[in-house]
Amino acid sequence: MRILLPGVWAKCGLAFIWLWAGLAEASGKLLAFVPASMTNVMPQLATDFTNETGIELNLSFAGTAQLARQLEAGAPADIFISADLAWINWLEERQLVSADSRQAFAGNELVIAVRNEVENWADAKALVTRSRFAMAEPVAIPAGRYGKQALQHLGWWEAAQKQAVYGENVRVTLRQLALGEVAAAIVYGSDVLVEPRTKIAWRFPSESHSPIRYFVSVTPQAKLEANQFIAFLLTPKAQQILTGAGFSASQQK
């Protein structure tokens, strides 16, 4: 299994994605485009899938929006995973993924994270309206979209947007917090589990934003084995791995 990590993608650009796709195609391996927020869990899922089926799976990580644009530009992935409904719909409209294959296989929660040394009584509203905080870019990036929806629902957006520092994906946002560049960050609950310097200060009410759901589909050029990975993601074993990594259980189409 080969893994392309977040950040590397941005530096290497489309040619690197195509190189990885070429490696997968030449070797008969599958290539999956995966959101940055699943960097911690998808390698384990890919390894277990390979152990059970003998089918090797390469992983390419970046923000959902970045990966969707790569697919539009012709990068020949077999599997696409989206961190929200909007991008998977966008790809289906362009016939870049198969609508018939789409499955929702995991969920998440939206939280305000702080560094560990911050007192537990820190005021959530003040963290995002009176101090600099990080969040994913709110127009195209799923975590940013959810964040903006939640802040608007609570009536905090007008003040918060003046304090926001935008990142290209949720893991960039988390890293800004871990390095002490901001006082807080809006991220997924699962992200906090992978960064020991941070903790959850506050959880957004689920009704404050659209449901956070992860969708998986195959592309028109996908190898037949790609459907086996989708089926694997819905198995009890895969679901247990996901929940253990801070994601919520599968939610069907």
C-alpha positions as CSV (number, residue, x, y, z in Angstrom):
1,M,0.0,0.0,0.0
2,R,1.3,3.5,-0.9
3,I,0.0,6.6,0.8
4,L,0.2,10.2,-0.3
5,L,-0.2,12.4,2.7
6,P,-1.9,15.8,3.0
7,G,0.4,18.7,2.2
8,V,2.5,16.6,-0.1
9,W,-0.3,16.7,-2.6
10,A,-0.4,20.5,-2.7
11,K,3.4,20.7,-3.4
12,C,3.4,18.0,-6.0
13,G,0.3,18.9,-7.9
14,L,-1.6,17.0,-10.6
15,A,1.4,15.2,-12.0
16,F,2.1,13.4,-8.8
17,I,-1.6,12.3,-8.5
18,W,-1.3,10.9,-12.1
19,L,1.9,9.2,-11.2
20,W,0.2,7.4,-8.3
21,A,-2.7,6.5,-10.5
22,G,-0.3,5.1,-13.1
23,L,1.4,3.0,-10.4
24,A,-1.9,1.6,-9.3
25,E,-3.1,0.9,-12.9
26,A,0.2,-0.8,-13.9
27,S,0.2,-3.1,-10.9
28,G,-3.5,-4.0,-10.9
29,K,-3.9,-2.2,-7.6
30,L,-6.8,0.0,-6.7
31,L,-6.4,3.8,-6.0
32,A,-8.7,5.6,-3.6
33,F,-9.0,9.3,-3.1
34,V,-9.6,9.9,0.6
35,P,-10.4,13.1,2.6
36,A,-7.6,14.4,4.8
37,S,-9.8,13.8,7.9
38,M,-9.5,10.1,7.4
39,T,-5.7,10.0,7.4
40,N,-5.6,8.2,10.7
41,V,-8.1,5.5,10.0
42,M,-8.1,4.7,6.3
43,P,-4.6,3.0,6.2
44,Q,-5.8,0.4,8.8
45,L,-9.0,-0.2,6.8
46,A,-7.0,-0.6,3.6
47,T,-4.6,-3.0,5.3
48,D,-7.4,-5.2,6.6
49,F,-9.2,-5.1,3.3
50,T,-6.0,-6.3,1.6
51,N,-5.5,-9.0,4.2
52,E,-9.0,-10.3,3.7
53,T,-9.2,-10.1,-0.1
54,G,-5.7,-10.0,-1.4
55,I,-6.6,-6.8,-3.3
56,E,-4.0,-4.0,-2.8
57,L,-5.3,-0.5,-2.3
58,N,-3.2,2.7,-2.7
59,L,-4.4,5.8,-0.9
60,S,-4.2,9.5,-1.9
61,F,-5.1,12.0,0.8
62,A,-6.1,15.7,0.4
63,G,-9.1,17.9,1.0
64,T,-12.4,16.6,-0.6
65,A,-12.6,19.7,-2.9
66,Q,-9.0,19.3,-4.1
67,L,-9.5,15.6,-4.9
68,A,-12.8,16.3,-6.7
69,R,-11.1,18.8,-8.9
70,Q,-8.3,16.3,-9.6
71,L,-10.9,13.7,-10.7
72,E,-12.5,16.4,-12.9
73,A,-9.1,17.0,-14.5
74,G,-8.7,13.3,-15.4
75,A,-6.9,11.7,-12.5
76,P,-7.9,8.0,-12.9
77,A,-8.8,6.9,-9.4
78,D,-11.0,3.8,-8.8
79,I,-12.7,5.0,-5.6
80,F,-13.7,8.4,-4.3
81,I,-14.6,9.2,-0.7
82,S,-16.3,12.5,0.1
83,A,-16.6,14.2,3.4
84,D,-19.9,15.8,2.5
85,L,-23.0,15.3,0.3
86,A,-22.4,18.4,-1.8
87,W,-19.2,17.2,-3.4
88,I,-20.4,13.6,-4.1
89,N,-23.5,15.2,-5.8
90,W,-21.2,17.5,-7.8
91,L,-19.2,14.5,-9.1
92,E,-22.4,12.5,-9.9
93,E,-23.8,15.4,-11.9
94,R,-20.6,15.3,-14.0
95,Q,-20.7,11.5,-14.3
96,L,-17.3,11.3,-12.6
97,V,-18.6,8.7,-10.0
98,S,-21.3,6.2,-10.2
99,A,-24.5,7.2,-8.4
100,D,-25.6,3.5,-8.2
101,S,-22.5,2.7,-6.2
102,R,-22.8,5.5,-3.6
103,Q,-22.9,4.5,0.0
104,A,-22.8,6.6,3.2
105,F,-20.5,4.6,5.5
106,A,-19.5,6.9,8.4
107,G,-20.4,10.1,10.2
108,N,-18.6,12.6,12.5
109,E,-19.2,15.5,14.9
110,L,-18.1,19.1,14.8
111,V,-16.3,20.5,17.8
112,I,-14.2,23.5,19.0
113,A,-10.8,22.2,20.0
114,V,-8.2,24.0,22.2
115,R,-4.7,23.1,23.4
116,N,-4.5,21.0,26.5
117,E,-3.3,23.8,28.8
118,V,-6.5,25.8,28.2
119,E,-8.9,25.7,31.2
120,N,-11.9,23.5,30.8
121,W,-14.3,26.4,31.6
122,A,-13.2,28.3,28.5
123,D,-16.2,30.1,26.9
124,A,-17.0,28.6,23.5
125,K,-18.4,31.8,22.0
126,A,-15.5,33.8,23.1
127,L,-13.0,31.4,21.6
128,V,-14.4,32.0,18.1
129,T,-15.5,35.7,18.4
130,R,-12.9,37.3,20.6
131,S,-9.7,35.4,19.6
132,R,-8.0,34.1,16.5
133,F,-9.2,30.6,15.6
134,A,-8.7,28.2,12.7
135,M,-11.3,26.6,10.5
136,A,-11.3,25.1,7.1
137,E,-12.1,27.4,4.2
138,P,-16.0,27.8,4.4
139,V,-16.9,28.0,0.7
140,A,-15.6,24.7,-0.8
141,I,-14.1,22.6,2.1
142,P,-16.7,20.4,3.9
143,A,-15.4,21.0,7.4
144,G,-15.5,24.8,6.7
145,R,-19.0,24.5,5.3
146,Y,-20.2,22.7,8.4
147,G,-18.4,25.2,10.6
148,K,-20.0,28.2,8.9
149,Q,-23.5,26.7,9.1
150,A,-23.0,26.1,12.8
151,L,-21.7,29.5,13.5
152,Q,-24.6,31.1,11.5
153,H,-27.1,28.9,13.4
154,L,-25.8,30.2,16.7
155,G,-25.6,33.8,15.6
156,W,-21.8,33.9,15.9
157,W,-20.8,34.1,12.3
158,E,-20.6,37.9,11.9
159,A,-18.1,38.3,14.7
160,A,-16.4,34.9,14.1
161,Q,-15.5,35.5,10.5
162,K,-13.3,38.5,11.5
163,Q,-11.3,36.2,13.7
164,A,-11.1,33.2,11.5
165,V,-7.9,31.8,9.9
166,Y,-8.8,29.5,7.0
167,G,-7.0,26.3,6.1
168,E,-7.1,24.2,3.0
169,N,-8.4,21.2,4.9
170,V,-9.3,20.2,8.5
171,R,-5.9,18.6,9.3
172,V,-4.1,21.9,8.3
173,T,-6.6,23.6,10.7
174,L,-5.8,21.2,13.5
175,R,-2.0,21.6,13.0
176,Q,-2.3,25.4,13.3
177,L,-3.9,24.9,16.7
178,A,-1.3,22.3,17.8
179,L,1.5,24.7,17.0
180,G,-0.1,27.4,19.0
181,E,-0.7,29.7,16.0
182,V,-4.4,30.1,17.1
183,A,-6.4,29.9,20.3
184,A,-8.9,27.4,19.0
185,A,-10.0,25.4,16.0
186,I,-13.2,24.1,14.5
187,V,-12.5,20.5,13.5
188,Y,-14.1,17.1,13.6
189,G,-14.2,15.1,16.8
190,S,-12.1,12.4,15.2
191,D,-9.3,14.8,14.5
192,V,-8.7,15.7,18.1
193,L,-8.0,12.0,18.9
194,V,-4.9,12.1,16.7
195,E,-3.3,15.2,18.1
196,P,-2.2,14.7,21.7
197,R,-1.6,18.5,22.2
198,T,-5.3,19.3,21.8
199,K,-8.6,18.5,23.4
200,I,-12.3,19.1,22.8
201,A,-13.6,22.3,24.5
202,W,-17.1,22.3,23.1
203,R,-19.3,20.2,20.8
204,F,-21.7,22.0,18.3
205,P,-25.3,20.8,18.6
206,S,-26.0,18.4,15.8
207,E,-29.0,20.5,14.6
208,S,-26.7,23.5,14.0
209,H,-25.3,22.1,10.8
210,S,-26.0,19.6,8.0
211,P,-25.4,15.9,9.1
212,I,-21.7,15.1,8.7
213,R,-21.6,12.1,6.5
214,Y,-18.9,10.3,4.5
215,F,-19.8,8.9,1.1
216,V,-17.9,6.4,-1.1
217,S,-18.4,5.7,-4.8
218,V,-16.6,4.1,-7.6
219,T,-15.5,6.0,-10.8
220,P,-16.6,5.0,-14.3
221,Q,-13.1,3.6,-15.1
222,A,-12.9,1.7,-11.8
223,K,-11.7,-1.9,-11.6
224,L,-14.4,-4.4,-10.6
225,E,-12.6,-5.0,-7.3
226,A,-13.4,-1.5,-6.2
227,N,-17.0,-2.5,-5.3
228,Q,-15.5,-5.0,-2.9
229,F,-13.9,-2.2,-0.9
230,I,-17.3,-0.4,-0.7
231,A,-18.8,-3.6,0.7
232,F,-16.0,-4.0,3.1
233,L,-16.5,-0.5,4.6
234,L,-20.0,-1.5,5.6
235,T,-19.0,-4.7,7.4
236,P,-19.1,-4.8,11.2
237,K,-15.3,-5.1,11.4
238,A,-14.8,-1.9,9.3
239,Q,-17.5,-0.1,11.2
240,Q,-15.8,-1.0,14.5
241,I,-12.5,0.4,13.3
242,L,-14.2,3.6,12.3
243,T,-16.0,4.1,15.6
244,G,-12.8,3.3,17.4
245,A,-11.1,6.2,15.5
246,G,-13.8,8.7,16.6
247,F,-16.2,8.4,13.6
248,S,-19.9,7.4,14.0
249,A,-21.4,4.3,12.5
250,S,-22.7,3.9,9.0
251,Q,-25.6,5.9,7.7
252,Q,-27.1,4.5,4.5
253,K,-27.9,6.5,1.4
